[in-house]
């Protein structure tokens, strides 16, 4: 992978001294870097890649189960739900300032998106153009022939199954050139080309049911970096509200969110190095003294005052596993493992698989045992199941925000409370 330095570097040379170093460039790492920088610290972020955002929905879940059902070591128990909500609100504000206004949930804290099976899926912060229309609104589902994993008849059937009285129609067009296998990301980029988009819109307008009002549902491929402009072009041509339907990975909305986060951290003044892997750390007593990152440009030593670990869990390569032995490779932090069997023989048990809760145990400040200036966030944390509990994005944003803020407070001379 090529190392990419985004923005104007504030730290140069083989030894760099930001006040806070964030290790990991996924959702939690980006949230940590934003929070630390907005709290006044100078910040650098190093990341081998962009995390798993392209596999995500582009929306931020909060919690799908009662708070009382969560185990004591759950990150939400450590932060408190009021603290979680404060971090989600700060994150939403930062992205809005960067030009990506996430929609918040209603009075119950949730809103919905529509999936490729026609189900209404609850979430908390919704990417622009993806909030599901209210029940009862007439819907027209539009498909692009050849597009992977999207079949308008299936979406329409799912919507009718959930609401038998719903007014749902569907149609499908052949794309210019009649491609047989269309990749969602490639189509999203093509739709940003004005001439191609005009041809597609003309074909969609030609099949619109006469007199149909309400919302037009499209697969979530209406543009990548210029998604807002593409969505508006379709809406204006049709005279209808346009809503995107969530597709399986690779996720165009996830890529849009990753791009918005990069804009936000650059706007905030974070040094962002993508393609640089943290390979070595030195500890002296209870403090991390430096971290060495290695990229195509060579090795760089970061001598920060505080560090945030956001490298992910088992699925994000934050841990290494051999048999039943799991290690955190950079700091050699102790990893909490489940007793007994790690997996349930059922495919999708309601209570989740025990191995999903593998991670690093931390104190109420999100610090691992024995460390004064190291904070851990996101999927590297132990004690939660983002899938069964519907809290993956919320934990990443909230723990990332808190870790970054506490790291900045430590640098400013105030021990994290």
Rosetta blueprint (number, residue, H / E / L):
1 X L
2 X L
3 X L
4 X E
5 X E
6 X E
7 X L
8 X L
9 X L
10 X L
11 X L
12 X L
13 X L
14 X L
15 X E
16 X E
17 X L
18 X L
19 X L
20 X E
21 X E
22 X E
23 X E
24 X L
25 X L
26 X L
27 X H
28 X H
29 X H
30 X H
31 X H
32 X H
33 X H
34 X H
35 X H
36 X H
37 X H
38 X H
39 X L
40 X L
41 X L
42 X L
43 X E
44 X E
45 X E
46 X E
47 X E
48 X L
49 X L
50 X L
51 X L
52 X L
53 X H
54 X H
55 X H
56 X L
57 X L
58 X L
59 X L
60 X E
61 X L
62 X L
63 X L
64 X L
65 X L
66 X L
67 X H
68 X H
69 X H
70 X L
71 X L
72 X L
73 X L
74 X L
75 X H
76 X H
77 X H
78 X H
79 X H
80 X L
81 X H
82 X H
83 X H
84 X H
85 X H
86 X H
87 X H
88 X H
89 X H
90 X H
91 X H
92 X H
93 X H
94 X H
95 X H
96 X H
97 X H
98 X L
99 X L
100 X L
101 X L
102 X L
103 X E
104 X L
105 X L
106 X L
107 X L
108 X L
109 X L
110 X L
111 X E
112 X E
113 X E
114 X E
115 X E
116 X L
117 X L
118 X L
119 X L
120 X E
121 X E
122 X E
123 X E
124 X L
125 X E
126 X E
127 X L
128 X L
129 X L
130 X L
131 X L
132 X L
133 X L
134 X L
135 X L
136 X L
137 X L
138 X L
139 X E
140 X E
141 X E
142 X E
143 X E
144 X E
145 X L
146 X L
147 X E
148 X L
149 X L
150 X L
151 X L
152 X H
153 X H
154 X H
155 X H
156 X H
157 X H
158 X H
159 X H
160 X H
161 X H
162 X H
163 X L
164 X L
165 X L
166 X L
167 X L
168 X E
169 X E
170 X E
171 X E
172 X E
173 X E
174 X L
175 X L
176 X L
177 X L
178 X L
179 X L
180 X L
181 X L
182 X E
183 X L
184 X H
185 X H
186 X H
187 X H
188 X H
189 X H
190 X H
191 X L
192 X L
193 X L
194 X H
195 X H
196 X H
197 X H
198 X H
199 X H
200 X H
201 X H
202 X H
203 X H
204 X H
205 X H
206 X H
207 X L
208 X L
209 X L
210 X L
211 X L
212 X L
213 X L
214 X L
215 X E
216 X E
217 X E
218 X E
219 X E
220 X L
221 X L
222 X L
223 X L
224 X L
225 X L
226 X L
227 X H
228 X H
229 X H
230 X H
231 X H
232 X H
233 X H
234 X H
235 X H
236 X H
237 X H
238 X H
239 X L
240 X L
241 X E
242 X E
243 X E
244 X E
245 X E
246 X E
247 X L
248 X L
249 X L
250 X L
251 X L
252 X H
253 X H
254 X H
255 X H
256 X H
257 X H
258 X H
259 X H
260 X H
261 X H
262 X H
263 X H
264 X H
265 X H
266 X H
267 X H
268 X H
269 X L
270 X L
271 X E
272 X E
273 X E
274 X E
275 X L
276 X L
277 X E
278 X E
279 X E
280 X E
281 X E
282 X E
283 X E
284 X E
285 X L
286 X L
287 X E
288 X E
289 X E
290 X E
291 X E
292 X E
293 X E
294 X E
295 X E
296 X L
297 X L
298 X E
299 X E
300 X E
301 X E
302 X E
303 X L
304 X L
305 X L
306 X E
307 X E
308 X E
309 X E
310 X L
311 X L
312 X L
313 X L
314 X L
315 X L
316 X L
317 X L
318 X L
319 X E
320 X E
321 X E
322 X E
323 X L
324 X L
325 X E
326 X E
327 X E
328 X E
329 X L
330 X L
331 X L
332 X L
333 X L
334 X L
335 X L
336 X E
337 X L
338 X L
339 X L
340 X L
341 X L
342 X L
343 X L
344 X L
345 X L
346 X L
347 X L
348 X L
349 X L
350 X L
351 X L
352 X L
353 X L
354 X H
355 X H
356 X H
357 X H
358 X L
359 X E
360 X E
361 X L
362 X L
363 X L
364 X L
365 X L
366 X L
367 X L
368 X L
369 X L
370 X L
371 X L
372 X L
373 X L
374 X E
375 X E
376 X E
377 X L
378 X H
379 X H
380 X H
381 X E
382 X L
383 X L
384 X L
385 X L
386 X L
387 X L
388 X L
389 X L
390 X L
391 X L
392 X H
393 X H
394 X H
395 X H
396 X H
397 X H
398 X H
399 X H
400 X H
401 X H
402 X H
403 X H
404 X H
405 X H
406 X H
407 X H
408 X H
409 X H
410 X H
411 X H
412 X L
413 X L
414 X L
415 X L
416 X L
417 X L
